Structures are given as C-alpha cells and as structure tokens.
Amino acid sequence: MDFAEWIREQATKTYTENGAAARNTTGDARLDLFATIGSLRRADPERIELLFAEAYQADPLFALKILFYARDIREGLGERRVFRILLQYLAEYHPQAVIANLDLIGVFGRFDDWYCLIGTGVEDEMWSAMKQQLEADLKNFQEGKSVSLLAKWIKTADSKNTETRKLGILTAQKLGYPVYNFKRIVRSLRKYIGVLEVKMSERKWEEIVYPEVSGRAMMIYRNAFRKHDEKRFNQYLAKALDGKEKIHAETLYPYDLVEKVLYGRQWNQVLEAQWRQLPDYVAQETNAIVIADVSGSMSGRPLATSIGLAIYFAERNRGAYHNLFMTFSQKPEFVSLRGETLLQKIKYVERTEWGMNTNLQAAFERVLETAMDHDVPPEEMPKALIVVSDMEIDRCGDRNWMFYDHMKEKYEYCGYQLPNIIFWNVDSRNDIFHADSRRKGVQLYSGQSVTTFQNLLNNIDSTPVKSMEKVIESERYACVRTGNAA
C-alpha cells in the first residue's frame, strides 16, 4: 500500500456515537446510498443530497433506480420525504433525469409527488405530464375504462386547507381549466374511481366497500366507520379478524401499528386485523433470528420499528426460531413471544430489559454462550442474525477493532463460524457502516418496510454489493431512465 492509499484508507475510519470503530463509507458510493436511504427520515437535506450525489456520480442509472426503489410503495421502501428532496435536487442539477422519469412518479409513488417540482427548472414539464395524464383519464372515463389515481391526489380549490386550496387554483390554471369546471371534472373522476372521502362527505356510508379501503385510510377513518355504520362495519371486522375478508395492510409499516400501543396506548380490532394481514415476506423456513435494538438512542419511531420488525419476523418465521427474537441494550435478552394479539405481545416485550446502552457485542456473545452452554452443533446455529438498529453500537474490545472482525475471531476461537450478519439501519444519524462492500457473509439494508425481509432472505451468504445489485437490477426497476443527464 503506497502512502496515498494509506491516507485514503485512514480517511474511511470513524467511530460510532458510543466509541465503536466503524467505517464512514463502504467503499462503494452506490452501496452507501442503498444502505442508508431508508433510514434518513430525520436527516438534513444536505446529507441526503450528498449521499445521492456521490452515488449518481459513480453510476447515474443505478442511483436513479435506488431512488425509485426508495419511493416504491408496494415493493420498495415507501420513502416519501427523501424521494421528494432528491427529485428537487435532480431538477436543479440533472433536469433531464427527472423529465425522463416523470411518468414513473405516479407508478412507484403518488401523483402528488409531482407538486414538489413547482418552482424548479422542470415545472413546465411537470404540468405537461399532469395534463397529459388527466386527458388520458378523461378519455378512459368517457369510454368506461379504468383510469389512474391522479384524481385522488390532484389538488382542487374546494379544500379546507389554505395551502391546498391555493395549489388547487394553481393546478386548474396551469392545466387550462376554469377553477369551478376543474373542481367538477375532478369530482366526477373521484366518484368514478370510488374515492373514499367523496362517499364519506356525501354520507353514503352504506356504499363503502370495506375490503377495498386502503390500509392507511382504514387506519385513519376506523372510528368514523364505526360511528356512522356500526353494525355493518363490526360484521366486516369480525370476518377480517378470521381471515375471511380482506383488510388492506400492504402499504403499512409495522411501526404504524406498534407505535399506537407503545406511545398512544390505543388498540382496537381494526389494527389487530391489519397486523394479521400484513403481507408475509417470510415465506420459507428460515434459520435466522432478529436482534432488535431497544436502547435509549432508539427512542420514538425507531424503537417502534425495531420491535415491530422483530415481532413480525418471529411470528412468521416457520423455522426453528419461530416466535423467538432477541433484544439488546445494556443487557441482551432472548424473547419468546407470548400472547395471542399484537397488543399482548408488545406488553410482554415491554417487560424485557431496556436501557441506555447499545451493547451489540453482548448480544452476539449471548448467542455464543448459549450455544456453548448447551453444546449446540455448528449446523444448528442460526444461519443469519438480523441486527435492527441505528448502528451506533458500543465499543467492541480494543477501540480499533471493527465489530465484525472482533466477533468473527471470537466465534472461531470457540469452534463456530460467525453467522451471516444483516445490518438493518432504521435511523441513520451519521455515516456509519460495519462492513465494506466486499465483505462476504454481510448484507447492509435500511428502511421501515417488511418487504426488505424478502430481499435479505434471498441474499444470505452474499456480499453487501451483490445483494444490493440483485434488488436494484431486478426487472421492476428496468423502466427507470437517465434521459440525457450527464
């Protein structure tokens, strides 16, 4: 290694908030973005833009695919704020990349994402795309064909919200309609596609088809349904709890439901039914266990995410570790889920040790000690350990040891191979990585969505960069384009 290489290597070294040695880059700018983009909800726009800019500089098309994976509501991470920040960044520095993908914004996200482009250099192209979509919907509406959800998300001047009302007036003007006529046209389209709020405002509760209500709308309006349509709604709920009726939950995150208990101290049959019908992305017997960070630094939504993902995986894991996971803070504990409802399970988990420390080392040592105390054969050890955390772990042994290297040596000394490790970042406050891009047996993920389980379980024993490429280079994101962006 020459002097310049040594300097570059030293520049990658950093420490967590709790003193553990780590890296500030994986060595692959694309992976740095992929491994954090789902955990940046509280990050400054400047940091988000820098991560993206470096990935875009390395590989424009791949960076754009990561962006749409991050926004992808159904099969990706469903990140709205980060997506809109980066759309605005692209509009300023790489406008052709935005123009080339305007038609995909409503496919992977929502049509109101378009509005973040007002005041940018691609605003005119955005209005043109919106007008084109509206005209196509009107044509299909007149012919009795299916239409997009543009009418659901487009702004109109009859909103009670002042800002939305201003946007509605602007939208009508930009699309070339008198404000009143535009409201009437959009209202007709909303009725045609069965927008829930239209039926509610007209008090046509009996026309609401509950199995067709979106997951988030059901969560928001559940009390209104019970108040105005109690008998029919309760009958529907009873069937949904038994799995005999569909209740949508595919666009919800586990934290949506868990934090209602942790912080709101509320629960009802709607939330329980939605929990039970979250899509199952653990469709195989998986010899893996989640290690959930419940330390002080995880307060708020990150804690609800960590616990929610742990319970979700433990419930649905059909392998040897069914209904088992581990918490770590000051004193790691194995948790065997008890209870029938999610409420009961969360109450039970709350009795475990939650402290200020982020002692991931102790959690891994607890797994090793348990194996040694019970003479567990190597083939019966967990194949994968899924660490759900903010990655700000405590120091491991000597200050210069990185976590993975420290644990690998310790396991091998005791006659075991270190299991595959998945570092799942749910709240990235700093550029912290516990492996580089080439480390076999480690994967780096981020986000709040259960769809991530499907991706990580298909990539065990891979390297971080290969597991990322398998997700991003899938057929789903083949439609993303760079335009003429430099």
ChimeraX attribute file (.defattr): number of C-alpha atoms within 10 A of each C-alpha:
attribute: neighborCount
match mode: 1-to-1
recipient: residues
	/A:1	7
	/A:2	6
	/A:3	8
	/A:4	9
	/A:5	10
	/A:6	10
	/A:7	11
	/A:8	10
	/A:9	13
	/A:10	11
	/A:11	12
	/A:12	14
	/A:13	16
	/A:14	19
	/A:15	22
	/A:16	21
	/A:17	17
	/A:18	14
	/A:19	15
	/A:20	23
	/A:21	25
	/A:22	28
	/A:23	22
	/A:24	20
	/A:25	21
	/A:26	25
	/A:27	15
	/A:28	17
	/A:29	21
	/A:30	26
	/A:31	26
	/A:32	25
	/A:33	25
	/A:34	28
	/A:35	26
	/A:36	25
	/A:37	30
	/A:38	27
	/A:39	24
	/A:40	22
	/A:41	18
	/A:42	11
	/A:43	15
	/A:44	12
	/A:45	15
	/A:46	11
	/A:47	14
	/A:48	20
	/A:49	18
	/A:50	13
	/A:51	20
	/A:52	26
	/A:53	21
	/A:54	17
	/A:55	23
	/A:56	21
	/A:57	13
	/A:58	14
	/A:59	13
	/A:60	20
	/A:61	19
	/A:62	19
	/A:63	25
	/A:64	25
	/A:65	22
	/A:66	27
	/A:67	25
	/A:68	25
	/A:69	26
	/A:70	24
	/A:71	26
	/A:72	23
	/A:73	21
	/A:74	16
	/A:75	19
	/A:76	23
	/A:77	25
	/A:78	25
	/A:79	24
	/A:80	17
	/A:81	15
	/A:82	23
	/A:83	23
	/A:84	18
	/A:85	17
	/A:86	20
	/A:87	24
	/A:88	21
	/A:89	21
	/A:90	25
	/A:91	19
	/A:92	15
	/A:93	14
	/A:94	20
	/A:95	21
	/A:96	19
	/A:97	22
	/A:98	28
	/A:99	21
	/A:100	15
	/A:101	17
	/A:102	19
	/A:103	18
	/A:104	16
	/A:105	19
	/A:106	18
	/A:107	16
	/A:108	20
	/A:109	21
	/A:110	19
	/A:111	22
	/A:112	16
	/A:113	17
	/A:114	22
	/A:115	17
	/A:116	15
	/A:117	23
	/A:118	14
	/A:119	11
	/A:120	16
	/A:121	16
	/A:122	19
	/A:123	17
	/A:124	14
	/A:125	14
	/A:126	21
	/A:127	18
	/A:128	14
	/A:129	16
	/A:130	23
	/A:131	17
	/A:132	14
	/A:133	19
	/A:134	22
	/A:135	13
	/A:136	13
	/A:137	20
	/A:138	19
	/A:139	14
	/A:140	14
	/A:141	17
	/A:142	8
	/A:143	9
	/A:144	10
	/A:145	10
	/A:146	12
	/A:147	18
	/A:148	18
	/A:149	19
	/A:150	19
	/A:151	24
	/A:152	21
	/A:153	15
	/A:154	21
	/A:155	23
	/A:156	23
	/A:157	21
	/A:158	15
	/A:159	13
	/A:160	8
	/A:161	10
	/A:162	11
	/A:163	11
	/A:164	16
	/A:165	16
	/A:166	15
	/A:167	19
	/A:168	21
	/A:169	20
	/A:170	16
	/A:171	22
	/A:172	21
	/A:173	13
	/A:174	14
	/A:175	16
	/A:176	11
	/A:177	14
	/A:178	11
	/A:179	17
	/A:180	13
	/A:181	11
	/A:182	20
	/A:183	18
	/A:184	12
	/A:185	14
	/A:186	20
	/A:187	16
	/A:188	16
	/A:189	21
	/A:190	20
	/A:191	15
	/A:192	14
	/A:193	15
	/A:194	17
	/A:195	17
	/A:196	23
	/A:197	15
	/A:198	15
	/A:199	16
	/A:200	17
	/A:201	9
	/A:202	8
	/A:203	12
	/A:204	13
	/A:205	17
	/A:206	13
	/A:207	11
	/A:208	19
	/A:209	12
	/A:210	20
	/A:211	15
	/A:212	13
	/A:213	19
	/A:214	16
	/A:215	19
	/A:216	17
	/A:217	12
	/A:218	22
	/A:219	18
	/A:220	10
	/A:221	15
	/A:222	16
	/A:223	14
	/A:224	13
	/A:225	19
	/A:226	13
	/A:227	11
	/A:228	15
	/A:229	15
	/A:230	13
	/A:231	11
	/A:232	14
	/A:233	19
	/A:234	15
	/A:235	10
	/A:236	18
	/A:237	21
	/A:238	15
	/A:239	14
	/A:240	23
	/A:241	20
	/A:242	11
	/A:243	13
	/A:244	11
	/A:245	15
	/A:246	19
	/A:247	27
	/A:248	24
	/A:249	22
	/A:250	21
	/A:251	18
	/A:252	23
	/A:253	22
	/A:254	23
	/A:255	21
	/A:256	18
	/A:257	23
	/A:258	28
	/A:259	21
	/A:260	16
	/A:261	18
	/A:262	19
	/A:263	11
	/A:264	9
	/A:265	10
	/A:266	13
	/A:267	14
	/A:268	11
	/A:269	15
	/A:270	20
	/A:271	24
	/A:272	17
	/A:273	24
	/A:274	24
	/A:275	25
	/A:276	19
	/A:277	17
	/A:278	19
	/A:279	16
	/A:280	17
	/A:281	17
	/A:282	19
	/A:283	13
	/A:284	13
	/A:285	13
	/A:286	19
	/A:287	17
	/A:288	25
	/A:289	24
	/A:290	24
	/A:291	29
	/A:292	28
	/A:293	33
	/A:294	29
	/A:295	23
	/A:296	15
	/A:297	21
	/A:298	21
	/A:299	11
	/A:300	12
	/A:301	18
	/A:302	25
	/A:303	26
	/A:304	25
	/A:305	28
	/A:306	29
	/A:307	28
	/A:308	25
	/A:309	24
	/A:310	26
	/A:311	26
	/A:312	22
	/A:313	25
	/A:314	24
	/A:315	17
	/A:316	18
	/A:317	23
	/A:318	16
	/A:319	14
	/A:320	15
	/A:321	20
	/A:322	19
	/A:323	20
	/A:324	21
	/A:325	24
	/A:326	26
	/A:327	27
	/A:328	28
	/A:329	25
	/A:330	20
	/A:331	19
	/A:332	27
	/A:333	20
	/A:334	15
	/A:335	18
	/A:336	16
	/A:337	19
	/A:338	15
	/A:339	11
	/A:340	8
	/A:341	13
	/A:342	23
	/A:343	20
	/A:344	14
	/A:345	15
	/A:346	21
	/A:347	14
	/A:348	15
	/A:349	17
	/A:350	13
	/A:351	8
	/A:352	17
	/A:353	15
	/A:354	20
	/A:355	17
	/A:356	14
	/A:357	19
	/A:358	29
	/A:359	22
	/A:360	27
	/A:361	19
	/A:362	18
	/A:363	24
	/A:364	20
	/A:365	15
	/A:366	17
	/A:367	18
	/A:368	19
	/A:369	14
	/A:370	12
	/A:371	17
	/A:372	14
	/A:373	8
	/A:374	8
	/A:375	9
	/A:376	13
	/A:377	11
	/A:378	14
	/A:379	9
	/A:380	10
	/A:381	18
	/A:382	17
	/A:383	18
	/A:384	21
	/A:385	22
	/A:386	24
	/A:387	26
	/A:388	30
	/A:389	28
	/A:390	25
	/A:391	28
	/A:392	26
	/A:393	27
	/A:394	22
	/A:395	23
	/A:396	21
	/A:397	14
	/A:398	10
	/A:399	12
	/A:400	16
	/A:401	15
	/A:402	22
	/A:403	20
	/A:404	18
	/A:405	13
	/A:406	15
	/A:407	21
	/A:408	14
	/A:409	14
	/A:410	17
	/A:411	18
	/A:412	11
	/A:413	10
	/A:414	12
	/A:415	12
	/A:416	19
	/A:417	17
	/A:418	23
	/A:419	21
	/A:420	19
	/A:421	21
	/A:422	24
	/A:423	24
	/A:424	26
	/A:425	28
	/A:426	29
	/A:427	28
	/A:428	23
	/A:429	20
	/A:430	17
	/A:431	18
	/A:432	26
	/A:433	27
	/A:434	23
	/A:435	26
	/A:436	22
	/A:437	22
	/A:438	16
	/A:439	16
	/A:440	17
	/A:441	18
	/A:442	26
	/A:443	29
	/A:444	27
	/A:445	27
	/A:446	25
	/A:447	29
	/A:448	28
	/A:449	24
	/A:450	25
	/A:451	22
	/A:452	18
	/A:453	17
	/A:454	16
	/A:455	18
	/A:456	20
	/A:457	19
	/A:458	12
	/A:459	19
	/A:460	20
	/A:461	20
	/A:462	18
	/A:463	20
	/A:464	28
	/A:465	23
	/A:466	16
	/A:467	22
	/A:468	23
	/A:469	16
	/A:470	13
	/A:471	21
	/A:472	22
	/A:473	13
	/A:474	10
	/A:475	9
	/A:476	15
	/A:477	18
	/A:478	11
	/A:479	9
	/A:480	19
	/A:481	20
	/A:482	20
	/A:483	15
	/A:484	11
	/A:485	16
	/A:486	12
